[in-house]
């Protein structure tokens, strides 16, 4: 029989292993659909209180990863720990702490929205104490709530899905394209809701196609390509790592042998306008620039879209 | 073991149909008794039978006439295609619509993201199917019993026979329900499950007639589940009903164990 000291040692050792407190820890996760690759050797972890972005185009393995996290799919290999517990060991208790919004939210069409929420909440032990505030923030009207779900517009159904996922105040929200079909005002309301969750120490795993949204909301991102994680970093660090474009407009036409600049690579040159990729330190580049007949210079900051496209361009190459 | 929420919601969806089936099967059994008593069908059938050529009389056999006795008519009522179809619809519809159908519609994905075991959902659905079929068969029993009360002149039909026929029919239907559960557990489309289950049931049904009519095919008799439901023979006390029920029960257990295991472990596609 275990005594308290044994339990304490177990707790400490599992903390050292890094499983405890981490809302999500995925190791070597692989899923094949027959012979078709879903994801392969995917590993990442999500910290408590973090909004974690999960990016990738259609078919990259995003939804497969999410469905594995929710226990809708069985992995071929690898492990998933949620809050330090292996998912397969205590599915029911772990799901009490999770809120899930699928990419395509199709509940029972014949049910009225409010009846659906009432029906679903009976499966959870926590009360739906955030329901009213979410309904107000997402501007769901009494008519929306009493309508049959099949009669709701895509956007209203999506709002209902967000209420479904978050009304019980879960410790971990797994949201697949939460703002899909929502107008900009409601999108903003969703971001506010997510930040509020984060401020209260809740964790959000967010999959999205909308890169400015991820950039705005998330702290860290993972980019998945062809079933494998190709980047896993804080957004700011990711931006700093990637080479930036430098667009220079010269005062006169560039001759046939355009200038090579230190720490950078020439991408293209047309008339007086040249585009370089700055791969090294900018401090070494600046002195060279001062000596050139430059009319205009543009050095835009990377956005997530560039980074994302770069990763995908690399994949194609 | 069962989820009350899921059970009640699913029952609510099918309640009207179940009530309709309960009343229809009950009235049908009552009509069968009324028909036999009011028209003296046995004597009419004897007259017709005597006018058939000897070869046809031999082909139809004495069992043909037995159908027009009260016992035979009651047995025929529980073996009539209308009754079998109504019960088979319930047996097939519930697992097809609520496992494969809910995967297809996306609602099972939502349910399984909630703190509930897959087995619990599937078991609740099975219990609902099991009880729904029993309730409709009880409707038939009630129809027969009311008929016997209306026509007290009928004698020689013990209630135990009606009970055995109903019980045997119930096991036949839960066998159909069990293989539909199995089809549903490996599928993601309600339509395909319905096609497979209905197709297999029809195959068994026609096979049971084929083996009766064609001696060379009689070796296939054990293959069809309808071999294990012979209400006419039961009504004449000529059938080992308990053996039939045991065989059907074994089939139910085998299919349900496989179905529950598959449902608990399978991938739920998006």
Interface residues (C-beta under 8 A of the other chain):
Chain A: X33 X63 X67 X70 X71 X72 X73 X74 X91 X92 X93 X95 X96 X98 X100 X102 X103 X104 X105 X106 X107 X108 X109 X110 X119 X120 X122 X123 X124 X125 X164
Chain B: X3 X5 X9 X13 X105 X106 X107 X109 X110 X111 X112 X113 X114 X115 X116 X117 X265 X266 X267 X268 X270
